Amino acid sequence: MRKIWRISLGVSLVLLGIIGGFIPILPGFIFGIPGLIILAEYFPWAQKVLDWFKSRYEEAREAAKAATEKAEKKKRSQNSDPPV
């Protein structure tokens, strides 16, 4: 019985997340990701989708880190040059 409740909760959260993707008031990822986490315990497809989201997050985090380092390097080089 507990398994049915958890699966129902996971499906509901994923559906709410999908609806939130189309409605600007409701942030879909806040509901969709926890729903996928719950469903990943029972369904391999949900685990695959969750792994895809994790890889996308890693790529975005690495890109943001590289951009931050580039901006800091540029700022340091501008500060070290004497004014003309």
Distance bins in CASP14 RR format, pairs under 12 A and 6 or more apart:
PFRMAT RR
TARGET T0000
AUTHOR 0000-0000-0000
RMODE 2
METHOD distances of the structure
MODEL  1
1 7 0 0 0 0 0 1 0 0 0 0 0
1 8 0 0 0 0 0 1 0 0 0 0 0
2 8 0 0 0 0 0 1 0 0 0 0 0
2 9 0 0 0 0 0 1 0 0 0 0 0
2 38 0 0 0 0 0 1 0 0 0 0 0
2 41 0 0 0 0 0 1 0 0 0 0 0
2 42 0 0 0 0 0 1 0 0 0 0 0
3 9 0 0 0 0 0 1 0 0 0 0 0
3 10 0 0 0 0 0 1 0 0 0 0 0
3 38 0 0 0 0 0 1 0 0 0 0 0
3 39 0 0 0 0 0 1 0 0 0 0 0
3 41 0 0 0 0 1 0 0 0 0 0 0
3 42 1 0 0 1 0 0 0 0 0 0 0
3 43 0 0 0 0 0 1 0 0 0 0 0
4 10 0 0 0 0 0 1 0 0 0 0 0
4 11 0 0 0 0 0 1 0 0 0 0 0
4 42 0 0 0 0 0 1 0 0 0 0 0
5 11 0 0 0 0 0 1 0 0 0 0 0
5 12 0 0 0 0 0 1 0 0 0 0 0
5 38 0 0 0 0 0 1 0 0 0 0 0
5 42 0 0 0 0 0 1 0 0 0 0 0
6 12 0 0 0 0 0 1 0 0 0 0 0
6 13 0 0 0 0 0 1 0 0 0 0 0
6 34 0 0 0 0 0 1 0 0 0 0 0
6 35 0 0 0 0 1 0 0 0 0 0 0
6 37 0 0 0 0 0 1 0 0 0 0 0
6 38 1 0 1 0 0 0 0 0 0 0 0
6 39 0 0 0 0 1 0 0 0 0 0 0
6 40 0 0 0 0 0 1 0 0 0 0 0
6 41 1 0 0 1 0 0 0 0 0 0 0
6 42 1 0 0 1 0 0 0 0 0 0 0
6 43 0 0 0 0 0 1 0 0 0 0 0
6 46 0 0 0 0 0 1 0 0 0 0 0
7 13 0 0 0 0 0 1 0 0 0 0 0
7 14 0 0 0 0 0 1 0 0 0 0 0
7 35 0 0 0 0 0 1 0 0 0 0 0
7 38 1 0 0 1 0 0 0 0 0 0 0
7 39 1 0 0 1 0 0 0 0 0 0 0
7 40 0 0 0 0 0 1 0 0 0 0 0
7 41 0 0 0 0 1 0 0 0 0 0 0
7 42 1 0 1 0 0 0 0 0 0 0 0
7 43 0 0 0 0 1 0 0 0 0 0 0
7 46 0 0 0 0 0 1 0 0 0 0 0
8 14 0 0 0 0 0 1 0 0 0 0 0
8 15 0 0 0 0 0 1 0 0 0 0 0
8 35 0 0 0 0 0 1 0 0 0 0 0
8 38 0 0 0 0 1 0 0 0 0 0 0
8 39 0 0 0 0 0 1 0 0 0 0 0
8 42 0 0 0 0 0 1 0 0 0 0 0
9 15 0 0 0 0 0 1 0 0 0 0 0
9 16 0 0 0 0 0 1 0 0 0 0 0
9 31 0 0 0 0 0 1 0 0 0 0 0
9 32 0 0 0 0 0 1 0 0 0 0 0
9 34 0 0 0 0 1 0 0 0 0 0 0
9 35 1 0 0 1 0 0 0 0 0 0 0
9 36 0 0 0 0 0 1 0 0 0 0 0
9 37 0 0 0 0 0 1 0 0 0 0 0
9 38 1 0 0 1 0 0 0 0 0 0 0
9 39 0 0 0 0 1 0 0 0 0 0 0
9 41 0 0 0 0 0 1 0 0 0 0 0
9 42 0 0 0 0 0 1 0 0 0 0 0
10 16 0 0 0 0 1 0 0 0 0 0 0
10 17 0 0 0 0 0 1 0 0 0 0 0
10 31 0 0 0 0 1 0 0 0 0 0 0
10 32 0 0 0 0 1 0 0 0 0 0 0
10 33 0 0 0 0 0 1 0 0 0 0 0
10 34 1 0 0 1 0 0 0 0 0 0 0
10 35 1 0 1 0 0 0 0 0 0 0 0
10 36 1 0 0 1 0 0 0 0 0 0 0
10 37 0 0 0 0 1 0 0 0 0 0 0
10 38 1 0 1 0 0 0 0 0 0 0 0
10 39 1 0 1 0 0 0 0 0 0 0 0
10 40 0 0 0 0 1 0 0 0 0 0 0
10 41 0 0 0 0 1 0 0 0 0 0 0
10 42 0 0 0 0 1 0 0 0 0 0 0
10 43 0 0 0 0 1 0 0 0 0 0 0
10 46 0 0 0 0 1 0 0 0 0 0 0
10 50 0 0 0 0 0 1 0 0 0 0 0
11 17 0 0 0 0 0 1 0 0 0 0 0
11 18 0 0 0 0 0 1 0 0 0 0 0
11 31 0 0 0 0 0 1 0 0 0 0 0
11 32 0 0 0 0 0 1 0 0 0 0 0
11 34 0 0 0 0 0 1 0 0 0 0 0
11 35 1 0 0 1 0 0 0 0 0 0 0
11 36 0 0 0 0 0 1 0 0 0 0 0
11 38 0 0 0 0 1 0 0 0 0 0 0
11 39 1 0 0 1 0 0 0 0 0 0 0
11 42 0 0 0 0 0 1 0 0 0 0 0
11 43 0 0 0 0 1 0 0 0 0 0 0
11 46 0 0 0 0 1 0 0 0 0 0 0
12 18 0 0 0 0 0 1 0 0 0 0 0
12 19 0 0 0 0 0 1 0 0 0 0 0
12 31 0 0 0 0 1 0 0 0 0 0 0
12 32 0 0 0 0 1 0 0 0 0 0 0
12 34 0 0 0 0 0 1 0 0 0 0 0
12 35 0 0 0 0 1 0 0 0 0 0 0
12 38 0 0 0 0 1 0 0 0 0 0 0
12 39 0 0 0 0 0 1 0 0 0 0 0
13 19 0 0 0 0 0 1 0 0 0 0 0
13 20 0 0 0 0 0 1 0 0 0 0 0
13 28 0 0 0 0 1 0 0 0 0 0 0
13 29 0 0 0 0 0 1 0 0 0 0 0
13 30 0 0 0 0 1 0 0 0 0 0 0
13 31 1 0 1 0 0 0 0 0 0 0 0
13 32 1 0 1 0 0 0 0 0 0 0 0
13 33 0 0 0 0 1 0 0 0 0 0 0
13 34 1 0 1 0 0 0 0 0 0 0 0
13 35 1 1 0 0 0 0 0 0 0 0 0
13 36 0 0 0 0 1 0 0 0 0 0 0
13 37 0 0 0 0 1 0 0 0 0 0 0
13 38 1 0 0 1 0 0 0 0 0 0 0
13 39 0 0 0 0 1 0 0 0 0 0 0
13 46 0 0 0 0 0 1 0 0 0 0 0
14 20 0 0 0 0 0 1 0 0 0 0 0
14 21 0 0 0 0 0 1 0 0 0 0 0
14 28 0 0 0 0 1 0 0 0 0 0 0
14 29 0 0 0 0 0 1 0 0 0 0 0
14 30 0 0 0 0 0 1 0 0 0 0 0
14 31 1 0 0 1 0 0 0 0 0 0 0
14 32 1 0 1 0 0 0 0 0 0 0 0
14 33 0 0 0 0 1 0 0 0 0 0 0
14 34 0 0 0 0 1 0 0 0 0 0 0
14 35 1 0 1 0 0 0 0 0 0 0 0
14 36 1 0 0 1 0 0 0 0 0 0 0
14 37 0 0 0 0 0 1 0 0 0 0 0
14 38 0 0 0 0 1 0 0 0 0 0 0
14 39 1 0 0 1 0 0 0 0 0 0 0
14 40 0 0 0 0 0 1 0 0 0 0 0
14 43 0 0 0 0 0 1 0 0 0 0 0
14 45 0 0 0 0 0 1 0 0 0 0 0
14 46 0 0 0 0 1 0 0 0 0 0 0
14 49 0 0 0 0 1 0 0 0 0 0 0
14 50 0 0 0 0 0 1 0 0 0 0 0
15 21 0 0 0 0 0 1 0 0 0 0 0
15 22 0 0 0 0 0 1 0 0 0 0 0
15 26 0 0 0 0 0 1 0 0 0 0 0
15 28 0 0 0 0 0 1 0 0 0 0 0
15 31 0 0 0 0 1 0 0 0 0 0 0
15 32 0 0 0 0 1 0 0 0 0 0 0
15 35 0 0 0 0 1 0 0 0 0 0 0
15 36 0 0 0 0 0 1 0 0 0 0 0
15 39 0 0 0 0 0 1 0 0 0 0 0
16 22 0 0 0 0 0 1 0 0 0 0 0
16 23 0 0 0 0 0 1 0 0 0 0 0
16 26 1 0 0 1 0 0 0 0 0 0 0
16 27 0 0 0 0 0 1 0 0 0 0 0
16 28 1 0 0 1 0 0 0 0 0 0 0
16 29 0 0 0 0 0 1 0 0 0 0 0
16 30 0 0 0 0 1 0 0 0 0 0 0
16 31 1 0 1 0 0 0 0 0 0 0 0
16 32 1 0 0 1 0 0 0 0 0 0 0
16 33 0 0 0 0 0 1 0 0 0 0 0
16 34 0 0 0 0 1 0 0 0 0 0 0
16 35 0 0 0 0 1 0 0 0 0 0 0
16 36 0 0 0 0 0 1 0 0 0 0 0
17 23 0 0 0 0 1 0 0 0 0 0 0
17 26 1 0 0 1 0 0 0 0 0 0 0
17 27 0 0 0 0 1 0 0 0 0 0 0
17 28 1 1 0 0 0 0 0 0 0 0 0
17 29 1 0 0 1 0 0 0 0 0 0 0
17 30 1 0 0 1 0 0 0 0 0 0 0
17 31 1 0 1 0 0 0 0 0 0 0 0
17 32 1 0 1 0 0 0 0 0 0 0 0
17 33 0 0 0 0 1 0 0 0 0 0 0
17 34 0 0 0 0 1 0 0 0 0 0 0
17 35 0 0 0 0 1 0 0 0 0 0 0
17 36 0 0 0 0 1 0 0 0 0 0 0
18 26 0 0 0 0 0 1 0 0 0 0 0
18 28 1 0 0 1 0 0 0 0 0 0 0
18 29 0 0 0 0 0 1 0 0 0 0 0
18 31 0 0 0 0 1 0 0 0 0 0 0
18 32 1 0 0 1 0 0 0 0 0 0 0
18 33 0 0 0 0 0 1 0 0 0 0 0
18 35 0 0 0 0 0 1 0 0 0 0 0
18 36 0 0 0 0 0 1 0 0 0 0 0
18 49 0 0 0 0 0 1 0 0 0 0 0
19 25 0 0 0 0 0 1 0 0 0 0 0
19 26 1 0 0 1 0 0 0 0 0 0 0
19 27 0 0 0 0 0 1 0 0 0 0 0
19 28 1 0 0 1 0 0 0 0 0 0 0
19 31 0 0 0 0 1 0 0 0 0 0 0
19 32 0 0 0 0 1 0 0 0 0 0 0
20 26 1 1 0 0 0 0 0 0 0 0 0
20 27 1 0 0 1 0 0 0 0 0 0 0
20 28 1 1 0 0 0 0 0 0 0 0 0
20 29 0 0 0 0 1 0 0 0 0 0 0
20 30 0 0 0 0 1 0 0 0 0 0 0
20 31 1 0 0 1 0 0 0 0 0 0 0
20 32 0 0 0 0 1 0 0 0 0 0 0
21 27 0 0 0 0 1 0 0 0 0 0 0
21 28 1 0 1 0 0 0 0 0 0 0 0
21 29 0 0 0 0 1 0 0 0 0 0 0
21 30 0 0 0 0 0 1 0 0 0 0 0
21 31 0 0 0 0 1 0 0 0 0 0 0
21 32 0 0 0 0 1 0 0 0 0 0 0
22 28 0 0 0 0 1 0 0 0 0 0 0
23 31 0 0 0 0 0 1 0 0 0 0 0
26 32 0 0 0 0 0 1 0 0 0 0 0
27 33 0 0 0 0 0 1 0 0 0 0 0
28 34 0 0 0 0 0 1 0 0 0 0 0
28 35 0 0 0 0 0 1 0 0 0 0 0
28 36 0 0 0 0 0 1 0 0 0 0 0
29 35 0 0 0 0 0 1 0 0 0 0 0
29 36 0 0 0 0 1 0 0 0 0 0 0
29 37 0 0 0 0 0 1 0 0 0 0 0
29 53 0 0 0 0 1 0 0 0 0 0 0
29 56 0 0 0 0 0 1 0 0 0 0 0
29 57 0 0 0 0 0 1 0 0 0 0 0
30 36 0 0 0 0 0 1 0 0 0 0 0
31 37 0 0 0 0 0 1 0 0 0 0 0
31 38 0 0 0 0 0 1 0 0 0 0 0
32 38 0 0 0 0 1 0 0 0 0 0 0
32 39 0 0 0 0 1 0 0 0 0 0 0
32 40 0 0 0 0 0 1 0 0 0 0 0
32 46 0 0 0 0 0 1 0 0 0 0 0
32 49 0 0 0 0 1 0 0 0 0 0 0
32 50 0 0 0 0 0 1 0 0 0 0 0
32 53 0 0 0 0 1 0 0 0 0 0 0
33 39 0 0 0 0 0 1 0 0 0 0 0
33 40 0 0 0 0 0 1 0 0 0 0 0
33 46 0 0 0 0 0 1 0 0 0 0 0
33 49 0 0 0 0 1 0 0 0 0 0 0
33 50 1 0 0 1 0 0 0 0 0 0 0
33 52 0 0 0 0 0 1 0 0 0 0 0
33 53 1 0 0 1 0 0 0 0 0 0 0
33 54 0 0 0 0 1 0 0 0 0 0 0
33 56 0 0 0 0 0 1 0 0 0 0 0
33 57 0 0 0 0 1 0 0 0 0 0 0
34 40 0 0 0 0 0 1 0 0 0 0 0
34 46 0 0 0 0 0 1 0 0 0 0 0
34 50 0 0 0 0 0 1 0 0 0 0 0
34 53 0 0 0 0 0 1 0 0 0 0 0
35 41 0 0 0 0 0 1 0 0 0 0 0
35 42 0 0 0 0 0 1 0 0 0 0 0
35 43 0 0 0 0 0 1 0 0 0 0 0
35 46 0 0 0 0 1 0 0 0 0 0 0
35 49 0 0 0 0 0 1 0 0 0 0 0
35 50 0 0 0 0 1 0 0 0 0 0 0
35 53 0 0 0 0 0 1 0 0 0 0 0
36 42 0 0 0 0 0 1 0 0 0 0 0
36 43 0 0 0 0 1 0 0 0 0 0 0
36 45 0 0 0 0 1 0 0 0 0 0 0
36 46 1 0 1 0 0 0 0 0 0 0 0
36 47 0 0 0 0 1 0 0 0 0 0 0
36 48 0 0 0 0 1 0 0 0 0 0 0
36 49 1 0 1 0 0 0 0 0 0 0 0
36 50 1 0 1 0 0 0 0 0 0 0 0
36 51 0 0 0 0 1 0 0 0 0 0 0
36 52 0 0 0 0 1 0 0 0 0 0 0
36 53 1 0 0 1 0 0 0 0 0 0 0
36 54 0 0 0 0 0 1 0 0 0 0 0
37 43 0 0 0 0 0 1 0 0 0 0 0
37 46 0 0 0 0 1 0 0 0 0 0 0
37 47 0 0 0 0 1 0 0 0 0 0 0
37 49 0 0 0 0 0 1 0 0 0 0 0
37 50 1 0 0 1 0 0 0 0 0 0 0
37 51 0 0 0 0 0 1 0 0 0 0 0
37 53 0 0 0 0 0 1 0 0 0 0 0
37 54 0 0 0 0 0 1 0 0 0 0 0
38 46 0 0 0 0 1 0 0 0 0 0 0
38 47 0 0 0 0 0 1 0 0 0 0 0
38 50 0 0 0 0 0 1 0 0 0 0 0
39 45 0 0 0 0 1 0 0 0 0 0 0
39 46 1 1 0 0 0 0 0 0 0 0 0
39 47 0 0 0 0 1 0 0 0 0 0 0
39 48 0 0 0 0 0 1 0 0 0 0 0
39 49 0 0 0 0 1 0 0 0 0 0 0
39 50 0 0 0 0 1 0 0 0 0 0 0
40 46 1 0 1 0 0 0 0 0 0 0 0
40 47 1 0 1 0 0 0 0 0 0 0 0
40 48 0 0 0 0 1 0 0 0 0 0 0
40 49 0 0 0 0 1 0 0 0 0 0 0
40 50 1 0 1 0 0 0 0 0 0 0 0
40 51 0 0 0 0 1 0 0 0 0 0 0
40 52 0 0 0 0 0 1 0 0 0 0 0
40 53 0 0 0 0 0 1 0 0 0 0 0
40 54 0 0 0 0 0 1 0 0 0 0 0
41 47 0 0 0 0 1 0 0 0 0 0 0
41 50 0 0 0 0 0 1 0 0 0 0 0
43 49 0 0 0 0 1 0 0 0 0 0 0
43 50 0 0 0 0 0 1 0 0 0 0 0
44 50 0 0 0 0 0 1 0 0 0 0 0
44 51 0 0 0 0 0 1 0 0 0 0 0
45 51 0 0 0 0 0 1 0 0 0 0 0
45 52 0 0 0 0 0 1 0 0 0 0 0
46 52 0 0 0 0 0 1 0 0 0 0 0
46 53 0 0 0 0 0 1 0 0 0 0 0
47 53 0 0 0 0 0 1 0 0 0 0 0
47 54 0 0 0 0 0 1 0 0 0 0 0
48 54 0 0 0 0 0 1 0 0 0 0 0
48 55 0 0 0 0 0 1 0 0 0 0 0
49 55 0 0 0 0 0 1 0 0 0 0 0
49 56 0 0 0 0 0 1 0 0 0 0 0
50 56 0 0 0 0 0 1 0 0 0 0 0
50 57 0 0 0 0 0 1 0 0 0 0 0
51 57 0 0 0 0 0 1 0 0 0 0 0
51 58 0 0 0 0 0 1 0 0 0 0 0
52 58 0 0 0 0 0 1 0 0 0 0 0
52 59 0 0 0 0 0 1 0 0 0 0 0
53 59 0 0 0 0 0 1 0 0 0 0 0
53 60 0 0 0 0 0 1 0 0 0 0 0
54 60 0 0 0 0 0 1 0 0 0 0 0
54 61 0 0 0 0 0 1 0 0 0 0 0
55 61 0 0 0 0 0 1 0 0 0 0 0
55 62 0 0 0 0 0 1 0 0 0 0 0
56 62 0 0 0 0 0 1 0 0 0 0 0
56 63 0 0 0 0 0 1 0 0 0 0 0
57 63 0 0 0 0 0 1 0 0 0 0 0
57 64 0 0 0 0 0 1 0 0 0 0 0
58 64 0 0 0 0 0 1 0 0 0 0 0
58 65 0 0 0 0 0 1 0 0 0 0 0
59 65 0 0 0 0 0 1 0 0 0 0 0
59 66 0 0 0 0 0 1 0 0 0 0 0
60 66 0 0 0 0 0 1 0 0 0 0 0
60 67 0 0 0 0 0 1 0 0 0 0 0
61 67 0 0 0 0 0 1 0 0 0 0 0
61 68 0 0 0 0 0 1 0 0 0 0 0
62 68 0 0 0 0 0 1 0 0 0 0 0
62 69 0 0 0 0 0 1 0 0 0 0 0
63 69 0 0 0 0 0 1 0 0 0 0 0
63 70 0 0 0 0 0 1 0 0 0 0 0
64 70 0 0 0 0 0 1 0 0 0 0 0
64 71 0 0 0 0 0 1 0 0 0 0 0
65 71 0 0 0 0 0 1 0 0 0 0 0
65 72 0 0 0 0 0 1 0 0 0 0 0
66 72 0 0 0 0 0 1 0 0 0 0 0
66 73 0 0 0 0 0 1 0 0 0 0 0
67 73 0 0 0 0 0 1 0 0 0 0 0
67 74 0 0 0 0 0 1 0 0 0 0 0
68 74 0 0 0 0 0 1 0 0 0 0 0
68 75 0 0 0 0 0 1 0 0 0 0 0
69 75 0 0 0 0 0 1 0 0 0 0 0
69 76 0 0 0 0 0 1 0 0 0 0 0
70 76 0 0 0 0 0 1 0 0 0 0 0
70 77 0 0 0 0 0 1 0 0 0 0 0
71 77 0 0 0 0 0 1 0 0 0 0 0
71 78 0 0 0 0 0 1 0 0 0 0 0
72 78 0 0 0 0 0 1 0 0 0 0 0
72 79 0 0 0 0 0 1 0 0 0 0 0
73 79 0 0 0 0 0 1 0 0 0 0 0
73 80 0 0 0 0 0 1 0 0 0 0 0
74 80 0 0 0 0 0 1 0 0 0 0 0
74 81 0 0 0 0 0 1 0 0 0 0 0
75 81 0 0 0 0 0 1 0 0 0 0 0
END
